[in-house]
Amino acid sequence: MLYRLFSAANSATSLEELLDLTFTESERAKIIERWRIYDACDRGLSQREIAKEVPCSIVTATRGAKNFRENKETIRRFLIAFRAEEL
């Protein structure tokens, strides 16, 4: 169901509209925060360093780091797109 919904967005503008309708600004910020944590984990930063760089709480950095460790290969597939967008 969600795949079909998000696949219906056939352009960056369309996806932005869908995201605006689906998530609050705060929810979108949390998603970006999580991917910034994954990126920092992949670069080998400690949880304290992540908390300073992102910025977020150490608890949030710890949760993100745990998820990164458990799903490293899958996350790395998507990090390529995240990093391209961050440039």
N, CA, C and O of each residue as an XYZ file, in Angstrom:
348
protein
N       0.821     -1.195      0.000
C       0.000      0.000      0.000
C       0.868      1.263      0.000
O       0.691      2.129     -0.857
N       1.798      1.376      0.946
C       2.644      2.573      0.984
C       3.546      2.662     -0.237
O       3.812      3.752     -0.743
N       4.013      1.517     -0.705
C       4.845      1.522     -1.910
C       4.077      2.150     -3.070
O       4.602      3.014     -3.772
N       2.836      1.715     -3.269
C       2.021      2.269     -4.362
C       1.787      3.756     -4.163
O       1.860      4.537     -5.112
N       1.507      4.144     -2.932
C       1.259      5.554     -2.652
C       2.474      6.404     -3.006
O       2.355      7.399     -3.721
N       3.638      6.012     -2.503
C       4.833      6.812     -2.740
C       5.340      6.668     -4.175
O       5.981      7.580     -4.697
N       5.067      5.556     -4.804
C       5.446      5.381     -6.213
C       4.620      6.286     -7.123
O       5.049      6.604     -8.232
N       3.463      6.694     -6.675
C       2.612      7.569     -7.472
C       3.224      8.961     -7.628
O       2.847      9.714     -8.526
N       4.160      9.295     -6.757
C       4.869     10.574     -6.874
C       5.922     10.402     -7.962
O       6.946      9.754     -7.748
N       5.665     10.983     -9.124
C       6.533     10.755    -10.278
C       7.544     11.874    -10.524
O       8.175     11.928    -11.580
N       7.690     12.752     -9.561
C       8.696     13.814     -9.659
C       9.064     14.254     -8.245
O       8.366     13.931     -7.285
N      10.145     14.980     -8.128
C      10.556     15.492     -6.819
C       9.495     16.426     -6.247
O       9.225     16.402     -5.046
N       8.902     17.234     -7.091
C       7.852     18.155     -6.643
C       6.642     17.393     -6.128
O       6.076     17.736     -5.090
N       6.254     16.365     -6.853
C       5.118     15.546     -6.454
C       5.397     14.832     -5.127
O       4.520     14.747     -4.267
N       6.603     14.328     -4.969
C       6.964     13.668     -3.711
C       6.942     14.658     -2.549
O       6.477     14.324     -1.459
N       7.439     15.864     -2.771
C       7.406     16.889     -1.723
C       5.968     17.194     -1.311
O       5.680     17.349     -0.124
N       5.072     17.279     -2.282
C       3.657     17.512     -1.974
C       3.096     16.371     -1.130
O       2.400     16.606     -0.142
N       3.400     15.142     -1.524
C       2.923     13.973     -0.787
C       3.478     13.953      0.634
O       2.750     13.675      1.586
N       4.762     14.247      0.771
C       5.370     14.278      2.106
C       4.747     15.371      2.970
O       4.515     15.168      4.162
N       4.477     16.531      2.369
C       3.826     17.622      3.113
C       2.441     17.215      3.601
O       2.028     17.599      4.696
N       1.726     16.442      2.797
C       0.394     15.988      3.182
C       0.441     14.875      4.235
O      -0.480     14.730      5.038
N       1.514     14.101      4.220
C       1.598     12.905      5.051
C       2.241     13.165      6.405
O       1.794     12.628      7.419
N       3.288     13.987      6.428
C       4.061     14.199      7.653
C       4.024     15.661      8.077
O       3.968     16.566      7.245
N       4.055     15.869      9.381
C       4.194     17.234      9.888
C       5.638     17.674      9.671
O       6.508     16.851      9.387
N       5.886     18.953      9.803
C       7.246     19.479      9.676
C       8.174     18.817     10.700
O       9.324     18.505     10.392
N       7.672     18.610     11.901
C       8.451     17.960     12.958
C       8.788     16.513     12.599
O       9.910     16.060     12.823
N       7.820     15.793     12.044
C       8.063     14.399     11.645
C       9.098     14.316     10.528
O       9.957     13.434     10.530
N       9.008     15.232      9.584
C       9.989     15.257      8.498
C      11.378     15.576      9.033
O      12.368     15.004      8.576
N      11.454     16.480      9.995
C      12.747     16.822     10.606
C      13.346     15.611     11.316
O      14.558     15.400     11.266
N      12.506     14.818     11.975
C      12.978     13.609     12.663
C      13.515     12.575     11.671
O      14.499     11.892     11.955
N      12.873     12.462     10.516
C      13.347     11.532      9.493
C      14.731     11.964      9.003
O      15.637     11.139      8.882
N      14.887     13.240      8.725
C      16.184     13.757      8.271
C      17.235     13.577      9.362
O      18.375     13.206      9.086
N      16.835     13.846     10.609
C      17.750     13.647     11.736
C      18.244     12.197     11.787
O      19.435     11.955     11.981
N      17.341     11.243     11.614
C      17.716      9.829     11.658
C      18.730      9.502     10.568
O      19.694      8.777     10.815
N      18.520     10.029      9.366
C      19.457      9.750      8.285
C      20.791     10.451      8.484
O      21.821      9.936      8.050
N      20.799     11.593      9.119
C      22.068     12.248      9.468
C      22.821     11.411     10.498
O      24.049     11.337     10.457
N      22.097     10.781     11.418
C      22.713      9.883     12.402
C      23.315      8.680     11.683
O      24.454      8.304     11.958
N      22.571      8.079     10.774
C      23.094      6.941     10.007
C      24.373      7.329      9.261
O      25.350      6.579      9.251
N      24.352      8.499      8.641
C      25.524      8.967      7.901
C      26.729      9.103      8.836
O      27.836      8.686      8.494
N      26.511      9.680      9.998
C      27.594      9.850     10.970
C      28.102      8.502     11.471
O      29.305      8.317     11.653
N      27.190      7.567     11.693
C      27.592      6.213     12.104
C      28.457      5.569     11.030
O      29.475      4.946     11.331
N      28.050      5.721      9.794
C      28.787      5.124      8.691
C      30.190      5.728      8.569
O      31.122      5.059      8.122
N      30.330      6.984      8.965
C      31.637      7.637      8.947
C      32.467      7.311     10.187
O      33.601      7.772     10.318
N      31.893      6.507     11.109
C      32.639      6.042     12.267
C      32.640      6.960     13.471
O      33.467      6.789     14.366
N      31.740      7.930     13.522
C      31.686      8.830     14.668
C      31.138      8.114     15.892
O      30.316      7.205     15.775
N      31.593      8.524     17.051
C      31.062      7.986     18.307
C      29.683      8.596     18.553
O      29.307      9.575     17.908
N      28.943      8.023     19.474
C      27.606      8.540     19.773
C      27.668      9.957     20.328
O      26.795     10.773     20.036
N      28.681     10.255     21.118
C      28.837     11.632     21.619
C      29.135     12.600     20.477
O      28.603     13.710     20.447
N      29.979     12.184     19.545
C      30.290     13.028     18.391
C      29.054     13.227     17.524
O      28.812     14.321     17.014
N      28.276     12.162     17.362
C      27.033     12.253     16.584
C      26.081     13.254     17.223
O      25.504     14.099     16.539
N      25.920     13.153     18.543
C      25.001     14.047     19.258
C      25.392     15.513     19.063
O      24.523     16.381     18.985
N      26.675     15.787     18.987
C      27.135     17.163     18.763
C      26.941     17.594     17.314
O      26.509     18.715     17.048
N      27.261     16.705     16.382
C      27.208     17.062     14.964
C      25.788     17.209     14.437
O      25.528     18.103     13.632
N      24.864     16.360     14.866
C      23.547     16.300     14.221
C      22.698     17.560     14.434
O      22.151     17.977     13.413
N      22.497     18.203     15.498
C      22.608     17.877     16.914
C      21.359     17.139     17.401
O      20.247     17.359     16.921
N      21.591     16.257     18.372
C      20.498     15.496     18.970
C      20.955     15.031     20.347
O      22.108     15.234     20.728
N      20.056     14.413     21.081
C      20.426     13.888     22.394
C      21.270     12.626     22.209
O      21.220     11.985     21.160
N      22.032     12.283     23.224
C      22.823     11.053     23.178
C      21.888      9.847     23.079
O      22.215      8.867     22.409
N      20.740      9.908     23.732
C      19.763      8.812     23.652
C      19.312      8.608     22.200
O      19.227      7.473     21.733
N      19.027      9.687     21.498
C      18.615      9.597     20.098
C      19.749      9.046     19.243
O      19.523      8.205     18.372
N      20.968      9.519     19.491
C      22.138      9.013     18.762
C      22.335      7.526     19.028
O      22.675      6.773     18.116
N      22.125      7.098     20.268
C      22.285      5.691     20.638
C      21.258      4.823     19.927
O      21.598      3.761     19.405
N      19.999      5.266     19.903
C      18.949      4.515     19.199
C      19.264      4.399     17.712
O      19.120      3.331     17.116
N      19.693      5.499     17.129
C      20.033      5.489     15.710
C      21.224      4.592     15.424
O      21.236      3.873     14.424
N      22.230      4.629     16.296
C      23.421      3.796     16.119
C      23.070      2.315     16.224
O      23.601      1.492     15.478
N      22.187      1.982     17.140
C      21.760      0.591     17.296
C      21.050      0.122     16.031
O      21.323     -0.968     15.528
N      20.150      0.937     15.525
C      19.436      0.591     14.300
C      20.410      0.480     13.124
O      20.263     -0.397     12.273
N      21.398      1.366     13.083
C      22.401      1.307     12.026
C      23.160     -0.018     12.078
O      23.337     -0.676     11.052
N      23.606     -0.406     13.267
C      24.353     -1.668     13.413
C      23.517     -2.862     12.968
O      24.035     -3.787     12.343
N      22.232     -2.845     13.287
C      21.352     -3.973     12.963
C      20.956     -4.026     11.485
O      20.534     -5.074     10.995
N      21.087     -2.913     10.781
C      20.618     -2.826      9.383
C      21.641     -2.160      8.466
O      21.276     -1.529      7.473
N      22.896     -2.300      8.796
C      23.978     -1.561      8.133
C      23.957     -1.661      6.603
O      24.018     -0.637      5.922
N      23.875     -2.848      6.070
C      23.961     -3.003      4.615
C      22.770     -2.357      3.901
O      22.941     -1.710      2.867
N      21.593     -2.529      4.439
C      20.408     -1.914      3.827
C      20.482     -0.399      3.915
O      20.199      0.293      2.937
N      20.858      0.121      5.070
C      20.974      1.575      5.246
C      22.001      2.144      4.281
O      21.775      3.201      3.692
N      23.121      1.462      4.110
C      24.170      1.951      3.205
C      23.671      2.071      1.770
O      24.121      2.956      1.043
N      22.760      1.212      1.345
C      22.188      1.319     -0.008
C      21.480      2.656     -0.191
O      21.569      3.272     -1.253
N      20.780      3.101      0.845
C      20.018      4.344      0.754
C      20.847      5.574      1.105
O      20.483      6.687      0.728
N      21.947      5.394      1.813
C      22.814      6.526      2.167
C      23.373      7.219      0.931
O      23.611      8.426      0.952
N      23.583      6.476     -0.127
C      24.098      7.067     -1.362
C      23.162      8.189     -1.833
O      23.611      9.281     -2.182
N      21.870      7.903     -1.836
C      20.883      8.913     -2.260
C      20.799     10.043     -1.249
O      20.662     11.205     -1.634
N      20.878      9.723      0.037
C      20.806     10.755      1.075
C      21.979     11.717      0.941
O      21.804     12.933      1.005
N      23.169     11.169      0.757
C      24.362     12.014      0.637
C      24.320     12.879     -0.607
O      24.769     14.025     -0.576
N      23.795     12.361     -1.689
C      23.675     13.150     -2.916
C      22.739     14.331     -2.703
O      22.974     15.416     -3.235
N      21.692     14.128     -1.937
C      20.726     15.195     -1.654
C      21.314     16.246     -0.719
O      20.986     17.427     -0.830
N      22.169     15.830      0.190
C      22.767     16.737      1.174
C      23.803     17.677      0.553
O      24.128     18.711      1.136
N      24.320     17.324     -0.621
C      25.350     18.160     -1.263
C      24.778     19.455     -1.672
O      25.485     20.295     -2.228
